[in-house]
Every structure is written in C-alpha cells, then in structure tokens.
C-alpha cells in the first residue's frame, strides 16, 4: 500500500551545479545532496535530478513559494538577478499579477530557474 505521508515530488534540470547555486544561494532553500541529485527540504522534500540535454523545462508553474509580502520578495529576488516573467494584460511593470487581474486568487509573480522551469512567489489575498 502506498502512503501519501512519504510521497515527494521531483523535477529535472539541465545543470545540477547551477540548480544547487540558484535554489540555495538565490532562493535560500535548504537542501542536501543525495545520490540522485539534490533534495530540496520543502515539505517531505523535492528531488532535483540532472537530465542534461534531455531536460525539457516545465511549461507550467512547478513550484510556488508563499510569501508574506510579494513586493519585498520580488524586489529582493530581482536584486539577486532573478528576472520576472511579464504576461501582457496580466502582470504589472514588476511582473506581479495582482489578484484583481484574474478576478480571484493571490498576487503572484513568475520566474524561471536556470534550467527554464517556471516558479512563482505568491501572496494570498
């Protein structure tokens, strides 16, 4: 029988060293090196594994970070070199989609990791 208690997520990257630097130094995520790659210490853990040239970036938001203050989070991450995505008619000049932009939900800003996977910071409404 399977147990959701022990479940964890994983995703690939094309450069494990770049991912390690980005997730630890830029985003401040605690992690450990495991035989398969990196284990991000988020919940039960999220496995980040190398796939080299076979890696295809996620075309959806694969990891969301809840924040108390989206303005501060975006400003702080931008200062570390993170470039936020801009979606016409949805995001403002900082790259933040305000909950009002889609008539519900949180304020959210999307960005990519070094392998092109889409991540976000979001502040609940």
MOPAC internal coordinates of N, CA, C and O (Angstrom, degrees):
PM7 1SCF
backbone

  N    0.0000 0     0.00 0     0.00 0    0    0    0
  C    1.4524 1     0.00 0     0.00 0    1    0    0
  C    1.5245 1   109.09 1     0.00 0    2    1    0
  O    1.2310 1   120.58 1   -39.12 1    3    2    1
  N    1.3068 1   116.50 1   140.88 1    3    2    1
  C    1.4575 1   120.08 1   178.28 1    5    3    2
  C    1.5243 1   110.58 1   -87.27 1    6    5    3
  O    1.2310 1   121.12 1   -20.24 1    7    6    5
  N    1.3081 1   115.45 1   159.76 1    7    6    5
  C    1.4576 1   120.34 1   179.81 1    9    7    6
  C    1.5216 1   109.52 1  -132.95 1   10    9    7
  O    1.2310 1   120.83 1   -57.92 1   11   10    9
  N    1.3130 1   116.02 1   122.08 1   11   10    9
  C    1.4626 1   120.24 1   177.62 1   13   11   10
  C    1.5268 1   110.81 1   -62.85 1   14   13   11
  O    1.2310 1   120.56 1   155.09 1   15   14   13
  N    1.3174 1   116.54 1   -24.91 1   15   14   13
  C    1.4616 1   121.20 1  -179.33 1   17   15   14
  C    1.5270 1   111.58 1   -58.99 1   18   17   15
  O    1.2310 1   119.97 1   146.65 1   19   18   17
  N    1.3164 1   117.66 1   -33.35 1   19   18   17
  C    1.4552 1   122.05 1  -177.55 1   21   19   18
  C    1.5235 1   113.48 1  -101.96 1   22   21   19
  O    1.2310 1   119.86 1  -172.16 1   23   22   21
  N    1.3144 1   117.88 1     7.84 1   23   22   21
  C    1.4644 1   121.31 1  -178.85 1   25   23   22
  C    1.5293 1   110.33 1   -73.46 1   26   25   23
  O    1.2310 1   120.91 1   -27.71 1   27   26   25
  N    1.3085 1   115.87 1   152.29 1   27   26   25
  C    1.4548 1   121.23 1   174.00 1   29   27   26
  C    1.5144 1   108.45 1  -149.28 1   30   29   27
  O    1.2310 1   120.61 1   -16.70 1   31   30   29
  N    1.3025 1   116.44 1   163.30 1   31   30   29
  C    1.4493 1   122.80 1  -178.60 1   33   31   30
  C    1.5207 1   109.56 1  -105.59 1   34   33   31
  O    1.2310 1   120.44 1   -14.24 1   35   34   33
  N    1.3070 1   116.77 1   165.76 1   35   34   33
  C    1.4534 1   121.46 1   176.14 1   37   35   34
  C    1.5136 1   110.69 1  -155.24 1   38   37   35
  O    1.2310 1   121.07 1   -22.62 1   39   38   37
  N    1.3140 1   115.56 1   157.38 1   39   38   37
  C    1.4575 1   120.87 1   175.20 1   41   39   38
  C    1.5154 1   109.16 1  -152.64 1   42   41   39
  O    1.2310 1   121.26 1   -22.15 1   43   42   41
  N    1.3226 1   115.19 1   157.85 1   43   42   41
  C    1.4591 1   119.62 1  -177.43 1   45   43   42
  C    1.5171 1   112.07 1   -94.89 1   46   45   43
  O    1.2310 1   121.68 1   -19.93 1   47   46   45
  N    1.3189 1   114.39 1   160.07 1   47   46   45
  C    1.4607 1   123.30 1   174.23 1   49   47   46
  C    1.5199 1   107.23 1  -138.23 1   50   49   47
  O    1.2310 1   120.88 1   -19.72 1   51   50   49
  N    1.3306 1   115.93 1   160.28 1   51   50   49
  C    1.4566 1   118.19 1   178.97 1   53   51   50
  C    1.5233 1   112.70 1   -94.01 1   54   53   51
  O    1.2310 1   119.85 1   169.59 1   55   54   53
  N    1.3392 1   117.90 1   -10.41 1   55   54   53
  C    1.4614 1   122.11 1  -179.35 1   57   55   54
  C    1.5251 1   108.23 1  -146.21 1   58   57   55
  O    1.2310 1   120.42 1   -78.70 1   59   58   57
  N    1.3175 1   116.80 1   101.30 1   59   58   57
  C    1.4621 1   121.47 1  -175.11 1   61   59   58
  C    1.5316 1   112.06 1   -64.78 1   62   61   59
  O    1.2310 1   120.00 1   142.56 1   63   62   61
  N    1.3294 1   117.60 1   -37.44 1   63   62   61
  C    1.4695 1   119.99 1   178.91 1   65   63   62
  C    1.5255 1   111.48 1   -64.68 1   66   65   63
  O    1.2310 1   120.30 1   137.90 1   67   66   65
  N    1.3368 1   117.03 1   -42.10 1   67   66   65
  C    1.4680 1   120.75 1   177.73 1   69   67   66
  C    1.5275 1   110.26 1   -65.12 1   70   69   67
  O    1.2310 1   120.34 1   140.61 1   71   70   69
  N    1.3282 1   116.96 1   -39.39 1   71   70   69
  C    1.4627 1   120.98 1   178.39 1   73   71   70
  C    1.5274 1   110.31 1   -63.62 1   74   73   71
  O    1.2310 1   120.46 1   136.34 1   75   74   73
  N    1.3253 1   116.74 1   -43.66 1   75   74   73
  C    1.4640 1   120.96 1  -179.45 1   77   75   74
  C    1.5253 1   110.31 1   -59.94 1   78   77   75
  O    1.2310 1   120.36 1   134.69 1   79   78   77
  N    1.3077 1   116.92 1   -45.31 1   79   78   77
  C    1.4661 1   121.45 1   179.65 1   81   79   78
  C    1.5363 1   110.78 1   -64.50 1   82   81   79
  O    1.2310 1   120.36 1   133.80 1   83   82   81
  N    1.3176 1   116.92 1   -46.20 1   83   82   81
  C    1.4621 1   122.09 1  -177.92 1   85   83   82
  C    1.5275 1   111.54 1   -63.01 1   86   85   83
  O    1.2310 1   120.25 1   128.12 1   87   86   85
  N    1.3295 1   117.12 1   -51.88 1   87   86   85
  C    1.4598 1   120.00 1  -175.86 1   89   87   86
  C    1.5249 1   112.29 1   -69.50 1   90   89   87
  O    1.2310 1   119.97 1   146.11 1   91   90   89
  N    1.3372 1   117.66 1   -33.89 1   91   90   89
  C    1.4636 1   118.89 1   179.98 1   93   91   90
  C    1.5180 1   112.30 1   -86.62 1   94   93   91
  O    1.2310 1   119.57 1   123.66 1   95   94   93
  N    1.3208 1   118.42 1   -56.34 1   95   94   93
  C    1.4684 1   121.39 1  -174.24 1   97   95   94
  C    1.5275 1   112.90 1   -75.26 1   98   97   95
  O    1.2310 1   120.15 1   136.42 1   99   98   97
  N    1.3268 1   117.32 1   -43.58 1   99   98   97
  C    1.4636 1   120.19 1  -176.61 1  101   99   98
  C    1.5256 1   111.92 1   -80.19 1  102  101   99
  O    1.2310 1   120.35 1   131.53 1  103  102  101
  N    1.3288 1   116.94 1   -48.47 1  103  102  101
  C    1.4662 1   120.13 1  -175.98 1  105  103  102
  C    1.5233 1   113.72 1   -95.03 1  106  105  103
  O    1.2310 1   119.63 1   165.26 1  107  106  105
  N    1.3081 1   118.31 1   -14.74 1  107  106  105
  C    1.4588 1   121.12 1   177.89 1  109  107  106
  C    1.5179 1   114.74 1    73.41 1  110  109  107
  O    1.2310 1   120.44 1  -152.26 1  111  110  109
  N    1.3247 1   116.76 1    27.74 1  111  110  109
  C    1.4605 1   120.71 1   179.77 1  113  111  110
  C    1.5288 1   109.37 1   -84.68 1  114  113  111
  O    1.2310 1   120.55 1   -50.02 1  115  114  113
  N    1.3216 1   116.56 1   129.98 1  115  114  113
  C    1.4590 1   120.97 1   175.24 1  117  115  114
  C    1.5246 1   107.99 1   -71.89 1  118  117  115
  O    1.2310 1   120.65 1   -38.27 1  119  118  117
  N    1.3252 1   116.36 1   141.73 1  119  118  117
  C    1.4666 1   119.49 1  -177.74 1  121  119  118
  C    1.5101 1   110.30 1  -151.76 1  122  121  119
  O    1.2310 1   121.85 1   -11.58 1  123  122  121
  N    1.3239 1   114.06 1   168.42 1  123  122  121
  C    1.4479 1   120.00 1   172.14 1  125  123  122
  C    1.5173 1   108.21 1  -137.59 1  126  125  123
  O    1.2310 1   121.00 1   -28.72 1  127  126  125
  N    1.3217 1   115.69 1   151.28 1  127  126  125
  C    1.4513 1   120.86 1   175.89 1  129  127  126
  C    1.5236 1   107.69 1   -84.18 1  130  129  127
  O    1.2310 1   120.78 1   -49.52 1  131  130  129
  N    1.3255 1   116.11 1   130.48 1  131  130  129
  C    1.4624 1   122.60 1   179.34 1  133  131  130
  C    1.5318 1   106.96 1  -125.52 1  134  133  131
  O    1.2310 1   119.65 1   -15.14 1  135  134  133
  N    1.3241 1   118.27 1   164.86 1  135  134  133
  C    1.4697 1   119.32 1  -177.73 1  137  135  134
  C    1.5299 1   114.12 1   -54.22 1  138  137  135
  O    1.2310 1   120.09 1   145.95 1  139  138  137
  N    1.3311 1   117.42 1   -34.05 1  139  138  137
  C    1.4636 1   120.19 1  -177.80 1  141  139  138
  C    1.5319 1   113.13 1   -82.48 1  142  141  139
  O    1.2310 1   119.65 1   165.05 1  143  142  141
  N    1.3391 1   118.27 1   -14.95 1  143  142  141
  C    1.4652 1   120.77 1  -177.54 1  145  143  142
  C    1.5096 1   111.37 1   155.08 1  146  145  143
  O    1.2310 1   120.67 1    65.24 1  147  146  145
  N    1.3083 1   116.32 1  -114.76 1  147  146  145
  C    1.4622 1   122.58 1   179.29 1  149  147  146
  C    1.5186 1   109.04 1  -126.11 1  150  149  147
  O    1.2310 1   120.44 1   -35.23 1  151  150  149
  N    1.3215 1   116.76 1   144.77 1  151  150  149
  C    1.4600 1   120.58 1   173.43 1  153  151  150
  C    1.5150 1   106.79 1  -114.39 1  154  153  151
  O    1.2310 1   120.80 1   -70.23 1  155  154  153
  N    1.3429 1   116.07 1   109.77 1  155  154  153
  C    1.4578 1   121.23 1   175.61 1  157  155  154
  C    1.5167 1   106.78 1   -73.31 1  158  157  155
  O    1.2310 1   120.18 1   -49.89 1  159  158  157
  N    1.2926 1   117.26 1   130.11 1  159  158  157
  C    1.4623 1   121.27 1  -177.81 1  161  159  158
  C    1.5226 1   109.78 1   -87.77 1  162  161  159
  O    1.2310 1   122.23 1  -104.23 1  163  162  161
  N    1.3139 1   113.34 1    75.77 1  163  162  161
  C    1.4624 1   123.34 1   178.19 1  165  163  162
  C    1.5284 1   104.90 1  -127.79 1  166  165  163
  O    1.2310 1   119.78 1   -62.87 1  167  166  165
  N    1.3204 1   118.02 1   117.13 1  167  166  165
  C    1.4698 1   120.32 1  -176.64 1  169  167  166
  C    1.5149 1   109.17 1    60.63 1  170  169  167
  O    1.2310 1   120.04 1    52.37 1  171  170  169
  N    1.3180 1   117.53 1  -127.63 1  171  170  169
  C    1.4651 1   122.49 1   177.43 1  173  171  170
  C    1.5205 1   111.49 1   -77.64 1  174  173  171
  O    1.2310 1   120.28 1   172.34 1  175  174  173
  N    1.3191 1   117.06 1    -7.66 1  175  174  173
  C    1.4545 1   121.94 1  -178.61 1  177  175  174
  C    1.5120 1   110.93 1   112.32 1  178  177  175
  O    1.2310 1   121.36 1   -29.01 1  179  178  177
  N    1.3154 1   115.01 1   150.99 1  179  178  177
  C    1.4579 1   121.79 1   176.92 1  181  179  178
  C    1.5179 1   106.81 1  -128.96 1  182  181  179
  O    1.2310 1   120.39 1   -59.09 1  183  182  181
  N    1.3059 1   116.87 1   120.91 1  183  182  181
  C    1.4485 1   122.54 1  -178.02 1  185  183  182
  C    1.5252 1   110.28 1   -81.32 1  186  185  183
  O    1.2310 1   120.58 1   -52.45 1  187  186  185
  N    1.3169 1   116.50 1   127.55 1  187  186  185
  C    1.4630 1   123.20 1   174.51 1  189  187  186
  C    1.5236 1   105.59 1  -112.73 1  190  189  187
  O    1.2310 1   120.24 1   -62.94 1  191  190  189
  N    1.3254 1   117.14 1   117.06 1  191  190  189
  C    1.4586 1   120.52 1  -174.71 1  193  191  190
  C    1.5214 1   110.88 1  -123.65 1  194  193  191
  O    1.2310 1   120.31 1   -33.80 1  195  194  193
  N    1.3157 1   117.01 1   146.20 1  195  194  193
  C    1.4586 1   120.48 1  -179.18 1  197  195  194
  C    1.5235 1   111.54 1   -76.11 1  198  197  195
  O    1.2310 1   121.03 1   -39.06 1  199  198  197
  N    1.3159 1   115.63 1   140.94 1  199  198  197
  C    1.4556 1   120.89 1   177.21 1  201  199  198
  C    1.5307 1   110.57 1  -134.87 1  202  201  199
  O    1.2310 1   120.67 1  -179.79 1  203  202  201
  N    1.3412 1   116.32 1     0.21 1  203  202  201
  C    1.4615 1   120.33 1   175.53 1  205  203  202
  C    1.5106 1   113.71 1    54.61 1  206  205  203
  O    1.2310 1   120.93 1    43.74 1  207  206  205
  N    1.3255 1   115.83 1  -136.26 1  207  206  205
  C    1.4720 1   121.52 1  -177.27 1  209  207  206
  C    1.5231 1   113.30 1   -68.14 1  210  209  207
  O    1.2310 1   119.78 1   164.33 1  211  210  209
  N    1.3377 1   118.03 1   -15.67 1  211  210  209
  C    1.4658 1   120.80 1   179.04 1  213  211  210
  C    1.5316 1   111.95 1   -82.33 1  214  213  211
  O    1.2310 1   120.10 1   171.03 1  215  214  213
  N    1.3457 1   117.41 1    -8.97 1  215  214  213
  C    1.4724 1   121.01 1  -179.52 1  217  215  214
  C    1.5242 1   110.85 1   -66.05 1  218  217  215
  O    1.2310 1   121.19 1   -44.47 1  219  218  217
  N    1.3086 1   115.33 1   135.53 1  219  218  217
  C    1.4628 1   122.76 1   172.70 1  221  219  218
  C    1.5233 1   106.15 1  -122.22 1  222  221  219
  O    1.2310 1   119.67 1   -58.75 1  223  222  221
  N    1.3639 1   118.24 1   121.25 1  223  222  221
  C    1.4625 1   120.06 1  -178.46 1  225  223  222
  C    1.5299 1   112.20 1   -59.65 1  226  225  223
  O    1.2310 1   121.28 1   -33.99 1  227  226  225
  N    1.3296 1   115.15 1   146.01 1  227  226  225
  C    1.4619 1   120.29 1   175.73 1  229  227  226
  C    1.5288 1   108.92 1   -63.28 1  230  229  227
  O    1.2310 1   120.36 1   -40.38 1  231  230  229
  N    1.3068 1   116.93 1   139.62 1  231  230  229
  C    1.4632 1   121.61 1   178.99 1  233  231  230
  C    1.5249 1   111.30 1   -99.32 1  234  233  231
  O    1.2310 1   121.00 1  -166.50 1  235  234  233
  N    1.3005 1   115.69 1    13.50 1  235  234  233
  C    1.4599 1   123.14 1  -179.44 1  237  235  234
  C    1.5243 1   107.10 1  -135.95 1  238  237  235
  O    1.2310 1   120.26 1   -12.66 1  239  238  237
  N    1.3168 1   117.10 1   167.34 1  239  238  237
  C    1.4590 1   120.52 1   177.19 1  241  239  238
  C    1.5165 1   108.09 1   -73.45 1  242  241  239
  O    1.2310 1   120.47 1   -70.04 1  243  242  241
  N    1.3254 1   116.70 1   109.96 1  243  242  241
  C    1.4627 1   120.25 1  -175.40 1  245  243  242
  C    1.5109 1   114.05 1   -97.81 1  246  245  243
  O    1.2310 1   119.98 1   171.69 1  247  246  245
  N    1.3490 1   117.65 1    -8.31 1  247  246  245
  C    1.4513 1   119.93 1   178.77 1  249  247  246
  C    1.5219 1   108.39 1  -155.05 1  250  249  247
  O    1.2310 1   120.82 1   -54.56 1  251  250  249
  N    1.3337 1   116.03 1   125.44 1  251  250  249
  C    1.4663 1   122.54 1  -179.80 1  253  251  250
  C    1.5212 1   109.72 1  -115.83 1  254  253  251
  O    1.2310 1   120.79 1   -43.30 1  255  254  253
  N    1.3229 1   116.10 1   136.70 1  255  254  253
  C    1.4554 1   121.61 1   176.01 1  257  255  254
  C    1.5225 1   108.48 1  -113.74 1  258  257  255
  O    1.2310 1   120.43 1   -64.28 1  259  258  257
  N    1.3419 1   116.79 1   115.72 1  259  258  257
  C    1.4639 1   120.67 1   176.47 1  261  259  258
  C    1.5234 1   108.29 1   -73.38 1  262  261  259
  O    1.2310 1   121.09 1   -43.45 1  263  262  261
  N    1.3338 1   115.52 1   136.55 1  263  262  261
  C    1.4664 1   121.24 1   178.35 1  265  263  262
  C    1.5217 1   108.65 1  -131.49 1  266  265  263
  O    1.2310 1   120.77 1   -24.09 1  267  266  265
  N    1.3219 1   116.14 1   155.91 1  267  266  265
  C    1.4629 1   121.25 1   177.88 1  269  267  266
  C    1.5187 1   111.64 1   -81.14 1  270  269  267
  O    1.2310 1   120.23 1   151.10 1  271  270  269
  N    1.3342 1   117.17 1   -28.90 1  271  270  269
  C    1.4645 1   122.45 1  -175.33 1  273  271  270
  C    1.5209 1   108.74 1  -139.38 1  274  273  271
  O    1.2310 1   120.54 1   -81.28 1  275  274  273
  N    1.3274 1   116.58 1    98.72 1  275  274  273
  C    1.4667 1   120.45 1  -175.56 1  277  275  274
  C    1.5300 1   112.08 1   -64.89 1  278  277  275
  O    1.2310 1   120.22 1   144.77 1  279  278  277
  N    1.3231 1   117.18 1   -35.23 1  279  278  277
  C    1.4687 1   119.64 1   178.59 1  281  279  278
  C    1.5268 1   110.28 1   -59.52 1  282  281  279
  O    1.2310 1   120.57 1   133.90 1  283  282  281
  N    1.3197 1   116.53 1   -46.10 1  283  282  281
  C    1.4629 1   121.59 1  -179.65 1  285  283  282
  C    1.5249 1   110.50 1   -66.96 1  286  285  283
  O    1.2310 1   120.15 1   136.89 1  287  286  285
  N    1.3109 1   117.31 1   -43.11 1  287  286  285
  C    1.4635 1   120.91 1  -179.75 1  289  287  286
  C    1.5243 1   111.24 1   -60.96 1  290  289  287
  O    1.2310 1   120.51 1   134.61 1  291  290  289
  N    1.3284 1   116.63 1   -45.39 1  291  290  289
  C    1.4662 1   120.71 1   179.45 1  293  291  290
  C    1.5235 1   110.44 1   -64.60 1  294  293  291
  O    1.2310 1   120.30 1   135.04 1  295  294  293
  N    1.3149 1   117.03 1   -44.96 1  295  294  293
  C    1.4686 1   121.03 1   179.23 1  297  295  294
  C    1.5248 1   111.00 1   -61.43 1  298  297  295
  O    1.2310 1   120.42 1   133.21 1  299  298  297
  N    1.3312 1   116.80 1   -46.79 1  299  298  297
  C    1.4670 1   121.15 1  -179.08 1  301  299  298
  C    1.5305 1   111.74 1   -63.84 1  302  301  299
  O    1.2310 1   120.14 1   135.45 1  303  302  301
  N    1.3250 1   117.34 1   -44.55 1  303  302  301
  C    1.4617 1   120.20 1  -179.91 1  305  303  302
  C    1.5275 1   111.36 1   -68.16 1  306  305  303
  O    1.2310 1   119.94 1   140.87 1  307  306  305
  N    1.3235 1   117.72 1   -39.13 1  307  306  305
  C    1.4671 1   120.89 1   177.70 1  309  307  306
  C    1.5303 1   110.05 1   -61.38 1  310  309  307
  O    1.2310 1   120.39 1   142.81 1  311  310  309
  N    1.3238 1   116.85 1   -37.19 1  311  310  309
  C    1.4650 1   120.88 1   178.03 1  313  311  310
  C    1.5294 1   111.47 1   -64.84 1  314  313  311
  O    1.2310 1   120.49 1   156.96 1  315  314  313
  N    1.3318 1   116.67 1   -23.04 1  315  314  313
  C    1.4649 1   121.48 1   177.91 1  317  315  314
  C    1.5259 1   111.80 1   -92.81 1  318  317  315
  O    1.2310 1   120.68 1  -173.11 1  319  318  317
  N    1.3339 1   116.31 1     6.89 1  319  318  317
  C    1.4606 1   120.15 1   176.79 1  321  319  318
  C    1.5088 1   116.08 1    97.30 1  322  321  319
  O    1.2310 1   119.74 1  -177.83 1  323  322  321
  N    1.3303 1   118.10 1     2.17 1  323  322  321
  C    1.4625 1   120.23 1   178.59 1  325  323  322
  C    1.5271 1   108.51 1   -72.46 1  326  325  323
  O    1.2310 1   121.07 1   -46.79 1  327  326  325
  N    1.3283 1   115.56 1   133.21 1  327  326  325
  C    1.4627 1   121.82 1   178.68 1  329  327  326
  C    1.5255 1   107.46 1  -106.13 1  330  329  327
  O    1.2310 1   120.86 1   -55.69 1  331  330  329
  N    1.3202 1   115.96 1   124.31 1  331  330  329
  C    1.4588 1   120.54 1  -178.35 1  333  331  330
  C    1.5161 1   110.93 1   -88.58 1  334  333  331
  O    1.2310 1   121.44 1   -33.97 1  335  334  333
  N    1.3212 1   114.86 1   146.03 1  335  334  333
  C    1.4603 1   121.74 1   179.11 1  337  335  334
  C    1.5267 1   109.31 1   -74.51 1  338  337  335
  O    1.2310 1   120.99 1   -31.28 1  339  338  337
  N    1.3075 1   115.72 1   148.72 1  339  338  337
  C    1.4676 1   121.53 1   176.96 1  341  339  338
  C    1.5182 1   107.42 1  -123.96 1  342  341  339
  O    1.2310 1   121.11 1   -54.92 1  343  342  341
  N    1.3197 1   115.48 1   125.08 1  343  342  341
  C    1.4567 1   121.84 1  -179.70 1  345  343  342
  C    1.5225 1   107.67 1  -117.27 1  346  345  343
  O    1.2310 1   120.89 1   -62.22 1  347  346  345
  N    1.3177 1   115.90 1   117.78 1  347  346  345
  C    1.4618 1   122.45 1  -175.66 1  349  347  346
  C    1.5272 1   111.67 1   -52.48 1  350  349  347
  O    1.2310 1   121.65 1   -51.07 1  351  350  349
  N    1.3285 1   114.45 1   128.93 1  351  350  349
  C    1.4586 1   120.85 1   177.76 1  353  351  350
  C    1.5180 1   114.15 1    77.61 1  354  353  351
  O    1.2310 1   120.49 1  -178.06 1  355  354  353
  N    1.3398 1   116.68 1     1.94 1  355  354  353
  C    1.4575 1   118.82 1  -176.50 1  357  355  354
  C    1.5237 1   112.32 1  -124.79 1  358  357  355
  O    1.2310 1   120.07 1   141.69 1  359  358  357
  N    1.3215 1   117.47 1   -38.31 1  359  358  357
  C    1.4568 1   120.61 1  -177.20 1  361  359  358
  C    1.5248 1   111.14 1  -110.63 1  362  361  359
  O    1.2310 1   121.15 1   -26.55 1  363  362  361
  N    1.3311 1   115.40 1   153.45 1  363  362  361
  C    1.4605 1   119.99 1   177.45 1  365  363  362
  C    1.5299 1   110.18 1   -86.39 1  366  365  363
  O    1.2310 1   120.20 1     8.88 1  367  366  365
  N    1.3294 1   117.23 1  -171.12 1  367  366  365
  C    1.4675 1   121.48 1  -176.64 1  369  367  366
  C    1.5282 1   113.17 1   -62.73 1  370  369  367
  O    1.2310 1   120.01 1   156.22 1  371  370  369
  N    1.3277 1   117.58 1   -23.78 1  371  370  369
  C    1.4706 1   121.09 1   177.85 1  373  371  370
  C    1.5275 1   111.79 1   -85.98 1  374  373  371
  O    1.2310 1   120.50 1   167.79 1  375  374  373
  N    1.3236 1   116.65 1   -12.21 1  375  374  373
  C    1.4579 1   120.69 1  -176.73 1  377  375  374
  C    1.5190 1   112.94 1    95.25 1  378  377  375
  O    1.2310 1   120.41 1  -164.67 1  379  378  377
  N    1.3219 1   116.82 1    15.33 1  379  378  377
  C    1.4687 1   120.68 1  -178.92 1  381  379  378
  C    1.5294 1   109.89 1   -98.24 1  382  381  379
  O    1.2310 1   121.02 1   -52.46 1  383  382  381
  N    1.3249 1   115.65 1   127.54 1  383  382  381
  C    1.4627 1   121.25 1   171.70 1  385  383  382
  C    1.5228 1   105.68 1   -92.78 1  386  385  383
  O    1.2310 1   121.39 1   -63.17 1  387  386  385
  N    1.3025 1   114.95 1   116.83 1  387  386  385
  C    1.4691 1   119.46 1  -179.53 1  389  387  386
  C    1.5238 1   108.26 1   -81.29 1  390  389  387
  O    1.2310 1   120.14 1   -35.81 1  391  390  389
  N    1.3232 1   117.34 1   144.19 1  391  390  389
  C    1.4588 1   121.29 1  -179.27 1  393  391  390
  C    1.5086 1   112.88 1   -46.70 1  394  393  391
  O    1.2310 1   121.19 1   146.28 1  395  394  393
  N    1.3245 1   115.32 1   -33.72 1  395  394  393
  C    1.4617 1   120.44 1   179.25 1  397  395  394
  C    1.5333 1   112.47 1   -65.48 1  398  397  395
  O    1.2310 1   121.12 1   155.25 1  399  398  397
  N    1.3606 1   115.46 1   -24.75 1  399  398  397
  C    1.4640 1   119.58 1  -178.84 1  401  399  398
  C    1.5187 1   111.89 1   -64.40 1  402  401  399
  O    1.2310 1   120.24 1   152.49 1  403  402  401
  N    1.3110 1   117.16 1   -27.51 1  403  402  401
  C    1.4569 1   119.58 1   178.01 1  405  403  402
  C    1.5218 1   111.63 1  -125.51 1  406  405  403
  O    1.2310 1   121.28 1  -153.04 1  407  406  405
  N    1.3296 1   115.16 1    26.96 1  407  406  405
  C    1.4669 1   123.49 1   172.26 1  409  407  406
  C    1.5231 1   115.35 1    58.23 1  410  409  407
  O    1.2310 1   119.79 1  -165.27 1  411  410  409
  N    1.3181 1   118.01 1    14.73 1  411  410  409
  C    1.4522 1   121.19 1   177.67 1  413  411  410
  C    1.5196 1   108.55 1  -175.74 1  414  413  411
  O    1.2310 1   121.39 1    -7.73 1  415  414  413
  N    1.2703 1   114.94 1   172.27 1  415  414  413
  C    1.4462 1   120.35 1   170.22 1  417  415  414
  C    1.5102 1   115.62 1    78.76 1  418  417  415
  O    1.2310 1   121.61 1     6.75 1  419  418  417
  N    1.3138 1   114.53 1  -173.25 1  419  418  417
  C    1.4601 1   121.73 1  -173.44 1  421  419  418
  C    1.5220 1   112.68 1   -82.47 1  422  421  419
  O    1.2310 1   121.16 1   -10.91 1  423  422  421
  N    1.3273 1   115.39 1   169.09 1  423  422  421
  C    1.4608 1   120.90 1   164.63 1  425  423  422
  C    1.5250 1   104.47 1   -79.66 1  426  425  423
  O    1.2310 1   120.55 1   -43.79 1  427  426  425
  N    1.3321 1   116.56 1   136.21 1  427  426  425
  C    1.4616 1   120.15 1  -173.53 1  429  427  426
  C    1.5193 1   110.43 1  -145.45 1  430  429  427
  O    1.2310 1   120.74 1   -35.02 1  431  430  429
  N    1.3113 1   116.20 1   144.98 1  431  430  429
  C    1.4638 1   122.12 1   176.45 1  433  431  430
  C    1.5259 1   107.82 1  -134.72 1  434  433  431
  O    1.2310 1   120.81 1   -49.14 1  435  434  433
  N    1.3238 1   116.06 1   130.86 1  435  434  433
  C    1.4571 1   121.77 1  -176.19 1  437  435  434
  C    1.5178 1   110.94 1  -103.48 1  438  437  435
  O    1.2310 1   121.42 1   -32.54 1  439  438  437
  N    1.3329 1   114.89 1   147.46 1  439  438  437
  C    1.4562 1   121.91 1   175.73 1  441  439  438
  C    1.5219 1   107.86 1  -151.40 1  442  441  439
  O    1.2310 1   120.55 1    -9.40 1  443  442  441
  N    1.3336 1   116.56 1   170.60 1  443  442  441
  C    1.4597 1   120.63 1  -177.61 1  445  443  442
  C    1.5158 1   110.69 1  -116.42 1  446  445  443
  O    1.2310 1   121.44 1   -30.85 1  447  446  445
  N    1.3302 1   114.85 1   149.15 1  447  446  445
  C    1.4584 1   119.37 1   172.78 1  449  447  446
  C    1.5388 1   107.68 1   -81.94 1  450  449  447
  O    1.2310 1   119.28 1    -4.07 1  451  450  449
  N    1.3246 1   118.99 1   175.93 1  451  450  449
  C    1.4682 1   119.97 1  -177.15 1  453  451  450
  C    1.5296 1   114.54 1   -60.13 1  454  453  451
  O    1.2310 1   119.78 1   161.17 1  455  454  453
  N    1.3324 1   118.03 1   -18.83 1  455  454  453
  C    1.4621 1   121.33 1   178.36 1  457  455  454
  C    1.5204 1   113.23 1   -95.07 1  458  457  455
  O    1.2310 1   120.22 1  -177.12 1  459  458  457
  N    1.3475 1   117.19 1     2.88 1  459  458  457
  C    1.4584 1   121.26 1   177.48 1  461  459  458
  C    1.5162 1   115.02 1    89.84 1  462  461  459
  O    1.2310 1   119.58 1  -176.75 1  463  462  461
  N    1.3434 1   118.41 1     3.25 1  463  462  461
  C    1.4655 1   121.02 1   176.38 1  465  463  462
  C    1.5261 1   109.22 1   -70.43 1  466  465  463
  O    1.2310 1   120.25 1   -38.42 1  467  466  465
  N    1.3256 1   117.12 1   141.58 1  467  466  465
  C    1.4579 1   121.93 1  -177.10 1  469  467  466
  C    1.5257 1   110.69 1   -88.79 1  470  469  467
  O    1.2310 1   121.42 1   -52.96 1  471  470  469
  N    1.3478 1   114.88 1   127.04 1  471  470  469
  C    1.4613 1   123.40 1   177.84 1  473  471  470
  C    1.5157 1   107.96 1  -122.80 1  474  473  471
  O    1.2310 1   120.17 1    -9.69 1  475  474  473
  N    1.3183 1   117.29 1   170.31 1  475  474  473
  C    1.4601 1   119.61 1   174.99 1  477  475  474
  C    1.5138 1   111.42 1  -147.72 1  478  477  475
  O    1.2310 1   121.63 1   -20.85 1  479  478  477
  N    1.3179 1   114.49 1   159.15 1  479  478  477
  C    1.4581 1   122.40 1   163.13 1  481  479  478
  C    1.5158 1   104.72 1  -113.11 1  482  481  479
  O    1.2310 1   120.17 1   -40.35 1  483  482  481
  N    1.3223 1   117.28 1   139.65 1  483  482  481
  C    1.4519 1   119.04 1  -179.63 1  485  483  482
  C    1.5215 1   110.69 1  -143.33 1  486  485  483
  O    1.2310 1   122.33 1   -32.95 1  487  486  485
  N    1.3067 1   113.15 1   147.05 1  487  486  485
  C    1.4650 1   121.43 1   177.59 1  489  487  486
  C    1.5084 1   107.57 1  -119.95 1  490  489  487
  O    1.2310 1   120.90 1   -59.24 1  491  490  489
  N    1.3279 1   115.89 1   120.76 1  491  490  489
  C    1.4652 1   119.72 1  -179.43 1  493  491  490
  C    1.5187 1   110.92 1   -60.94 1  494  493  491
  O    1.2310 1   121.64 1   -32.38 1  495  494  493
  N    1.3177 1   114.47 1   147.62 1  495  494  493
  C    1.4636 1   120.91 1  -179.43 1  497  495  494
  C    1.5106 1   110.91 1   -66.69 1  498  497  495
  O    1.2310 1   120.10 1   180.00 1  499  498  497

